[in-house]
Amino acid sequence: MGKVIAIANQKGGVGKTTTAINLAASLAVLEKKVLIIDADPQANTTSGLNFSPDTDQKRTLYEVLIGEIDIRDTLIQTEIADLQMIPSHINLVGAEIEMLENPHRETVLRDALAPIRDNYDFVIIDCSPSLGLITVNSLAAADSIIIPVQPEFFALEGLGKLLQTIKLVQKGINPALTIEGFLVTMFDGRTKVHSQVVSQLKEHFGDMVFKSIIQRNIRLSEAPSHGKPIILYDVVSNGTTNYLNFAKEVLENNR
């Protein structure tokens, strides 16, 4: 059975989408079959993998969640052979309202994903930077969650609300949901506060903090504007090395 991993943090700007794209791409390069789902109305994962959200507005996650089409009709092949994507669109903003009358509204994505999840080794869900119904759906569908954390003190303060939401999902919808780990992103070793925050994170969460650290890297921030994961944009960059090492750590943890 394919493992479903949600990449989530309700705080924006922490490298959530960058992590979703590049973890998925790295796993695919390491010869795993991967599906990435863009569950964010901003559709940054969609554009970051060289697909325009406006190209086909009728075959996105939004139509799946409101029951208009089968999830298999949304699959897009990316430039990497073993990586497919389900795109998003700004229309996804309205899905939460349209799903309110559905008695199973928290598990729509899990139910839709069930027929195809075994076609993949990993399904990566890029969650919206909010704690609304779409994110709850993502957590309900997931086996585990990876939480990207920028090494800033305000980033640590926001973790409480996310952890509370995870507990609510575990209690009421998905008791099997686990925290895969916390991933430090945008790290700059020259900045004292970054090292201090990483130390605090490890002090609070211990082995739940991944050994891999994603360093601040200009090539990593440039890649999405070219519609490519970092491994296709600059194979020798630190960003590529960081995410390949992270993917290998995820694989090791899931043996």
C-alpha positions in Angstrom: 0.0 0.0 0.0 1.3 3.4 -1.0 2.2 5.7 1.9 0.4 9.1 2.0 2.5 11.9 3.5 1.0 15.4 4.1 3.3 18.4 4.1 1.7 20.9 6.4 2.2 24.0 8.4 -0.5 26.7 8.7 2.3 29.4 8.7 3.1 30.5 5.2 6.7 31.0 4.0 8.3 28.1 5.7 9.2 26.1 2.6 6.1 23.9 2.6 5.6 23.8 -1.2 9.3 23.7 -1.9 9.5 20.7 0.3 6.5 19.0 -1.3 7.9 19.4 -4.8 11.5 18.5 -4.1 10.8 15.6 -1.8 8.4 14.1 -4.4 10.9 14.7 -7.2 13.8 13.3 -5.2 11.8 10.1 -4.3 10.9 9.7 -7.9 14.6 10.0 -9.0 15.4 7.4 -6.4 13.1 5.1 -8.4 10.0 5.3 -6.3 6.6 5.8 -8.0 5.2 9.1 -6.6 2.0 11.1 -6.8 2.0 14.7 -5.6 -1.4 16.3 -4.8 -1.6 20.1 -4.8 -4.2 20.8 -2.1 -3.5 24.5 -1.9 -5.8 27.0 -3.8 -2.7 29.1 -4.5 -1.6 26.2 -6.8 2.1 26.9 -6.3 3.0 23.2 -6.6 1.0 23.1 -9.9 2.9 26.0 -11.4 6.2 24.8 -9.8 6.0 21.7 -11.8 5.4 23.6 -15.1 1.7 23.3 -15.4 -0.6 26.3 -15.6 -3.6 26.1 -13.2 -5.7 27.8 -15.9 -4.9 25.4 -18.7 -7.7 23.0 -17.7 -9.9 24.2 -14.9 -12.2 21.2 -15.1 -9.6 18.5 -14.1 -8.2 19.6 -10.8 -8.5 18.6 -7.2 -11.5 21.0 -6.8 -13.7 18.9 -9.2 -12.7 15.7 -7.4 -13.7 17.1 -4.0 -17.1 18.3 -5.1 -17.7 15.0 -6.8 -17.7 16.1 -10.5 -15.0 13.8 -11.8 -13.0 10.7 -10.9 -9.6 11.4 -9.4 -8.0 9.3 -12.2 -9.1 11.9 -14.7 -6.9 14.6 -13.1 -3.5 12.8 -13.2 -0.8 14.7 -15.0 2.6 13.3 -16.0 5.5 15.5 -15.0 9.0 15.8 -16.6 10.2 13.1 -14.2 9.1 9.6 -15.3 8.0 8.3 -11.9 6.3 11.5 -10.8 2.6 12.3 -11.5 0.6 15.2 -10.2 -3.0 16.2 -9.4 -3.2 20.0 -10.0 -5.0 22.7 -8.0 -6.8 25.8 -9.0 -8.0 29.0 -7.2 -11.5 27.4 -7.4 -10.5 25.2 -4.6 -11.2 28.1 -2.2 -14.9 27.4 -2.8 -14.7 23.7 -2.2 -15.0 24.1 1.6 -18.4 25.8 1.3 -19.6 23.3 -1.3 -18.6 20.3 0.9 -20.4 21.5 4.0 -23.6 19.6 3.2 -21.6 16.4 2.7 -22.0 14.2 5.8 -18.5 12.7 5.0 -16.9 16.1 4.2 -13.8 15.4 6.3 -12.9 12.2 4.4 -13.8 13.1 0.8 -10.1 13.1 -0.3 -9.3 9.8 1.5 -12.3 8.1 -0.2 -11.3 9.6 -3.6 -7.7 8.5 -3.3 -8.4 5.0 -2.2 -8.7 3.4 -5.7 -5.3 4.7 -6.8 -3.1 5.0 -3.8 -1.7 1.5 -4.3 -0.4 2.5 -7.7 2.3 4.5 -6.0 5.0 4.0 -3.4 4.4 7.5 -2.0 1.6 10.1 -2.3 2.8 13.6 -1.2 0.1 16.1 -0.4 1.0 19.8 -0.3 -1.5 21.3 2.2 -2.9 24.8 2.3 -1.3 27.2 4.8 -4.5 27.1 6.9 -6.3 24.7 9.2 -9.6 24.6 7.2 -11.6 21.7 5.8 -9.2 21.1 2.8 -6.3 20.7 5.2 -8.4 18.4 7.5 -9.2 16.3 4.4 -5.5 16.1 3.7 -4.7 15.0 7.2 -7.6 12.5 7.1 -6.2 11.0 4.0 -2.6 10.8 5.2 -0.6 8.2 7.1 1.8 10.7 8.4 2.7 14.4 8.3 6.0 16.2 7.7 6.1 19.7 9.2 8.6 22.1 7.6 9.9 24.6 10.2 11.8 27.8 9.4 14.3 28.4 12.2 12.7 31.6 13.5 11.2 32.1 16.9 7.8 33.1 15.5 7.7 29.8 13.5 8.0 27.8 16.7 5.1 29.7 18.3 2.8 28.7 15.5 3.4 25.0 15.9 1.0 24.7 18.9 -2.1 25.3 16.8 -1.0 22.8 14.1 -0.3 20.1 16.7 -3.7 20.8 18.3 -5.4 20.3 14.9 -3.4 17.0 14.4 -4.6 15.8 17.8 -8.2 16.6 16.8 -7.9 14.7 13.5 -6.3 11.7 15.3 -9.1 11.7 17.9 -12.0 12.0 15.6 -11.2 11.1 12.0 -7.8 9.4 11.5 -6.4 7.7 14.7 -3.6 6.2 12.6 -2.1 9.6 11.7 1.5 10.0 12.9 4.0 12.8 12.8 6.8 11.7 10.4 9.0 14.5 11.6 9.9 18.2 11.7 12.1 19.4 8.8 14.3 22.5 9.3 14.2 24.6 6.1 15.9 27.9 5.0 18.7 27.3 7.4 21.6 29.7 7.5 24.5 28.5 9.7 26.0 32.0 9.8 22.9 33.2 11.8 23.1 32.6 15.5 19.3 32.6 16.0 18.9 29.8 13.4 21.2 27.5 15.4 19.4 28.4 18.6 16.0 27.6 17.2 17.2 24.3 15.8 18.6 23.4 19.3 15.2 24.3 20.9 13.4 22.3 18.3 15.5 19.2 19.1 15.1 19.8 22.8 11.3 19.8 22.5 10.9 17.1 19.9 14.1 15.0 20.0 14.3 12.3 17.3 11.2 13.7 15.6 13.4 16.3 14.1 14.9 15.1 10.8 18.7 14.9 10.7 18.5 16.4 7.2 18.5 20.2 7.1 17.5 22.3 4.1 20.0 25.2 3.8 19.0 28.6 2.4 19.9 28.4 -1.3 19.3 30.9 -4.1 19.0 28.2 -6.8 16.3 26.5 -4.7 14.2 29.7 -4.7 14.8 30.2 -8.5 13.7 26.8 -9.6 9.9 27.2 -9.2 9.9 30.2 -11.6 11.3 27.9 -14.2 8.6 25.2 -13.5 11.2 22.7 -12.3 12.2 20.9 -9.1 15.7 21.7 -8.0 17.1 18.4 -9.3 16.2 19.3 -12.8 17.1 23.0 -12.5 20.5 22.6 -11.0 21.6 19.1 -10.2 24.9 20.2 -8.5 23.3 22.8 -6.2 23.2 22.5 -2.4 19.4 22.4 -2.7 19.6 19.2 -4.8 22.0 17.6 -2.3 19.8 18.6 0.7 16.6 17.2 -0.7 18.1 14.0 -2.0 19.6 13.4 1.5 16.2 14.2 3.0 14.4 11.7 0.6 16.9 9.0 1.5 16.2 9.7 5.2 12.5 9.4 4.6 13.0 6.1 2.8 15.2 4.8 5.6 12.5 5.7 8.1 9.9 3.9 6.1 11.7 0.5 5.6 
